[in-house]
Amino acid sequence: MHLIPFPAVRPGHAERGFTLIELAIVMFIVTLLLGGMLLPLSAQQDVRAYGDTQKILSEARDALLGYAMANDRLPCPASSTSSGVEDPVGGGTCNYPYDGYFPAATLGLSPVDSQGFLVDGWGSDSDNRIRYSVSTANTNAFTTSSGMKNTGITVLAPDLQVCSTGVGMSNAGLATAACASGTALASDAVAVIYSLGKNAGSAGSGTEETHNPNPRSTTTADRAFVSAAQGSASDDQVVWMSKSTLFNRLVAAGRLP
């Protein structure tokens, strides 16, 4: 058998590896590329969480409408210790009408945390739990079985307010709290549902967010809430149920008038 000899390696022609300087340059370029990719990825995660939260809030509002059509009333908000069950069970005079949580266990809604509370798209920390408020007008007619029917559609007057800003709000912390002139997005809402947003664990004491009950709020819970433009001053996500929407669904279901 004829063997083919390997070509001899001439002195001075050995293959050369990367120098330390060249490796440093390569690592620098890779670091720049990774850094440029991480920022868009973070932004994409924020967009996804925001979108997920909006979907959860919309589904929560729809669930309230379905519950009202089936039970002739809206559920009370859950308390921080009720594991997502309305407080009190059976409705009537709610224990936490303005500063409670969405009663996910009562309505069978998800996603929930380990304690049974509905959470937003930002995480499962207790600050990420969806909040829910309901009108106490007409002697709690909206949360009392047959309360709306017995009161009458022409008399019912839900009084929750949603403002575009907390600046100029009157009587904050009182039962008569109201939006400043020209800032009311809603003045006769039946229910308000909201998320504390991405900054839930660290913010909530600013002019805008302090009016939406949260762990750092300095204002006593009242009937007025703020749905400000998304930005550094506020990132709360707020939806509400209008009187017209609720009445329309209840009339169609034969619950009203």
C-alpha positions as CSV (number, residue, x, y, z in Angstrom):
1,M,0.0,0.0,0.0
2,H,1.4,3.3,-1.0
3,L,1.2,6.0,1.7
4,I,0.8,9.6,0.8
5,P,3.1,11.7,3.0
6,F,1.8,14.8,4.7
7,P,3.4,18.0,3.4
8,A,6.1,19.2,5.6
9,V,5.4,22.4,7.5
10,R,8.0,24.9,6.7
11,P,9.4,26.9,9.5
12,G,7.7,30.3,9.8
13,H,4.4,29.1,8.1
14,A,2.6,27.7,11.2
15,E,-1.1,28.9,11.6
16,R,-1.4,31.9,13.9
17,G,-4.1,32.2,16.6
18,F,-5.9,35.3,17.8
19,T,-4.0,37.7,19.8
20,L,-5.3,39.1,23.1
21,I,-6.0,42.4,21.5
22,E,-8.0,40.8,18.7
23,L,-10.0,38.8,21.2
24,A,-10.7,41.9,23.2
25,I,-12.0,43.7,20.1
26,V,-14.3,40.7,19.3
27,M,-15.7,40.6,22.8
28,F,-16.3,44.4,22.7
29,I,-18.2,44.1,19.5
30,V,-20.3,41.1,20.8
31,T,-21.1,43.2,24.0
32,L,-22.3,46.1,21.9
33,L,-24.5,43.8,19.8
34,L,-26.0,42.1,22.8
35,G,-26.6,45.5,24.5
36,G,-28.4,46.7,21.4
37,M,-30.7,43.6,21.5
38,L,-31.6,43.7,25.2
39,L,-33.3,47.1,25.1
40,P,-35.8,46.2,22.4
41,L,-36.4,42.9,24.2
42,S,-37.3,44.7,27.4
43,A,-39.5,47.1,25.4
44,Q,-41.3,44.1,23.8
45,Q,-41.9,42.6,27.2
46,D,-43.4,45.8,28.5
47,V,-45.7,46.0,25.4
48,R,-46.8,42.4,25.9
49,A,-47.5,42.9,29.6
50,Y,-49.5,46.1,28.9
51,G,-51.5,44.3,26.2
52,D,-52.1,41.3,28.5
53,T,-53.3,43.6,31.3
54,Q,-55.7,45.4,29.0
55,K,-57.2,42.0,27.9
56,I,-57.5,40.9,31.5
57,L,-59.3,44.2,32.5
58,S,-61.7,43.9,29.5
59,E,-62.5,40.3,30.4
60,A,-63.1,41.3,34.0
61,R,-65.6,44.0,33.0
62,D,-67.4,41.4,30.7
63,A,-67.5,39.0,33.6
64,L,-69.1,41.6,35.8
65,L,-71.8,42.1,33.2
66,G,-72.4,38.4,33.0
67,Y,-72.6,38.1,36.7
68,A,-75.1,41.0,36.9
69,M,-77.3,39.4,34.3
70,A,-77.3,36.0,36.1
71,N,-77.6,37.3,39.7
72,D,-79.5,40.6,39.4
73,R,-76.7,42.5,41.1
74,L,-72.9,43.2,40.9
75,P,-70.5,41.4,43.2
76,C,-68.8,43.2,46.1
77,P,-65.1,43.7,45.9
78,A,-62.9,41.1,47.6
79,S,-60.9,42.0,50.7
80,S,-57.2,41.5,51.1
81,T,-57.9,38.4,53.2
82,S,-60.9,36.8,51.4
83,S,-58.8,34.8,48.8
84,G,-60.6,36.4,45.9
85,V,-64.1,35.9,47.2
86,E,-66.5,38.9,47.4
87,D,-66.8,40.5,50.8
88,P,-69.4,39.9,52.2
89,V,-70.5,36.8,50.4
90,G,-74.0,37.4,49.0
91,G,-73.4,41.1,48.4
92,G,-75.5,43.9,50.0
93,T,-73.4,46.5,51.8
94,C,-69.8,45.9,50.6
95,N,-67.1,46.1,53.2
96,Y,-64.5,47.6,50.7
97,P,-66.5,49.3,48.0
98,Y,-63.7,51.7,46.9
99,D,-60.5,49.9,47.8
100,G,-61.1,46.2,47.3
101,Y,-59.9,43.6,44.9
102,F,-61.5,42.0,41.9
103,P,-63.5,38.9,43.2
104,A,-61.9,36.4,40.8
105,A,-62.9,33.4,42.9
106,T,-66.6,34.4,43.0
107,L,-66.6,35.0,39.2
108,G,-64.3,32.1,38.3
109,L,-61.8,34.3,36.4
110,S,-58.1,33.8,35.8
111,P,-55.1,34.3,35.9
112,V,-54.9,34.3,39.7
113,D,-52.0,34.2,42.2
114,S,-51.5,31.6,44.9
115,Q,-54.1,33.3,47.1
116,G,-56.9,33.4,44.5
117,F,-56.6,37.0,43.4
118,L,-56.8,38.1,39.8
119,V,-53.4,39.5,38.6
120,D,-52.3,41.7,35.8
121,G,-49.7,41.0,33.0
122,W,-46.8,42.4,35.1
123,G,-46.5,39.5,37.6
124,S,-47.9,37.7,40.5
125,D,-46.8,39.9,43.4
126,S,-49.5,41.1,45.7
127,D,-49.1,44.6,44.2
128,N,-50.1,43.2,40.8
129,R,-53.6,42.2,41.9
130,I,-56.4,43.7,39.9
131,R,-58.4,46.3,41.9
132,Y,-62.2,46.8,41.7
133,S,-64.6,49.4,43.0
134,V,-68.3,49.6,42.9
135,S,-70.9,52.4,43.4
136,T,-72.7,52.5,46.7
137,A,-75.4,54.8,45.4
138,N,-79.1,54.3,46.0
139,T,-78.4,52.5,49.3
140,N,-76.1,49.9,47.7
141,A,-78.8,49.0,45.1
142,F,-76.1,47.8,42.6
143,T,-74.7,45.1,44.9
144,T,-78.0,44.0,46.6
145,S,-80.0,41.2,45.1
146,S,-83.0,42.8,43.1
147,G,-81.8,46.2,44.4
148,M,-81.6,47.7,40.9
149,K,-85.0,46.3,39.9
150,N,-86.7,47.5,43.1
151,T,-85.1,51.0,42.8
152,G,-86.1,51.5,39.2
153,I,-84.0,52.3,36.2
154,T,-85.0,56.0,36.2
155,V,-83.9,56.5,39.8
156,L,-80.6,54.5,39.8
157,A,-77.7,57.0,39.8
158,P,-74.3,55.4,40.0
159,D,-71.7,57.9,41.2
160,L,-68.2,56.7,40.6
161,Q,-66.0,59.2,38.8
162,V,-63.0,58.7,36.5
163,C,-60.8,61.8,36.0
164,S,-58.1,62.4,33.4
165,T,-55.9,63.9,36.1
166,G,-55.8,64.1,39.8
167,V,-54.9,67.8,39.7
168,G,-57.6,70.0,41.0
169,M,-59.8,67.2,42.3
170,S,-62.1,68.4,45.0
171,N,-62.9,66.7,48.3
172,A,-60.3,63.9,47.7
173,G,-60.7,61.3,50.4
174,L,-64.4,62.2,51.0
175,A,-67.7,60.7,49.8
176,T,-68.2,63.8,47.7
177,A,-64.8,63.6,45.8
178,A,-65.1,64.9,42.3
179,C,-63.0,65.5,39.2
180,A,-61.8,69.1,38.4
181,S,-63.9,70.9,35.8
182,G,-63.3,69.6,32.3
183,T,-61.4,66.5,33.5
184,A,-64.2,63.9,34.0
185,L,-64.0,60.9,31.7
186,A,-67.0,59.5,33.5
187,S,-69.2,60.8,36.3
188,D,-71.8,58.0,36.6
189,A,-69.7,54.9,36.4
190,V,-71.1,51.8,38.1
191,A,-67.7,50.0,38.6
192,V,-64.0,50.8,38.1
193,I,-61.4,48.1,37.5
194,Y,-57.7,48.9,37.4
195,S,-54.1,47.6,37.5
196,L,-51.3,49.5,39.3
197,G,-49.1,48.9,36.2
198,K,-45.4,48.1,35.9
199,N,-44.4,50.4,38.8
200,A,-46.9,48.7,41.2
201,G,-44.2,47.7,43.7
202,S,-42.5,51.1,43.9
203,A,-44.8,54.0,43.0
204,G,-48.3,55.1,43.7
205,S,-47.7,58.3,45.8
206,G,-47.6,60.8,43.0
207,T,-50.3,63.3,42.1
208,E,-52.0,61.0,39.6
209,E,-51.7,57.6,41.2
210,T,-52.4,58.5,44.8
211,H,-56.1,58.7,44.0
212,N,-56.3,55.0,42.9
213,P,-56.0,53.0,46.2
214,N,-52.7,51.3,46.4
215,P,-50.1,50.3,49.1
216,R,-48.4,53.8,48.9
217,S,-51.5,55.9,48.5
218,T,-51.8,58.9,50.8
219,T,-55.4,59.6,50.0
220,T,-58.3,57.9,51.8
221,A,-60.3,55.7,49.3
222,D,-63.2,57.6,47.7
223,R,-65.5,57.5,44.7
224,A,-63.1,59.3,42.3
225,F,-60.3,57.5,40.3
226,V,-57.7,58.7,37.8
227,S,-57.0,57.3,34.4
228,A,-54.2,59.6,33.2
229,A,-52.1,59.3,30.1
230,Q,-49.4,56.7,30.3
231,G,-46.0,58.2,31.3
232,S,-43.6,58.8,34.2
233,A,-46.4,60.3,36.3
234,S,-48.8,57.4,36.0
235,D,-48.9,53.9,34.5
236,D,-52.1,52.7,36.1
237,Q,-54.4,51.0,33.6
238,V,-58.0,51.8,34.2
239,V,-61.3,50.6,32.7
240,W,-64.9,51.3,33.9
241,M,-68.4,50.2,33.4
242,S,-70.8,52.9,32.4
243,K,-74.4,53.1,33.5
244,S,-75.6,52.8,29.9
245,T,-73.7,49.6,29.3
246,L,-75.0,47.9,32.5
247,F,-78.6,49.0,31.9
248,N,-78.5,47.9,28.3
249,R,-77.4,44.4,29.2
250,L,-79.9,44.0,32.1
251,V,-82.8,45.2,29.9
252,A,-81.8,42.7,27.2
253,A,-81.6,39.9,29.8
254,G,-85.0,40.9,31.2
255,R,-83.6,42.0,34.6
256,L,-84.7,45.6,34.0
257,P,-86.9,47.5,34.2
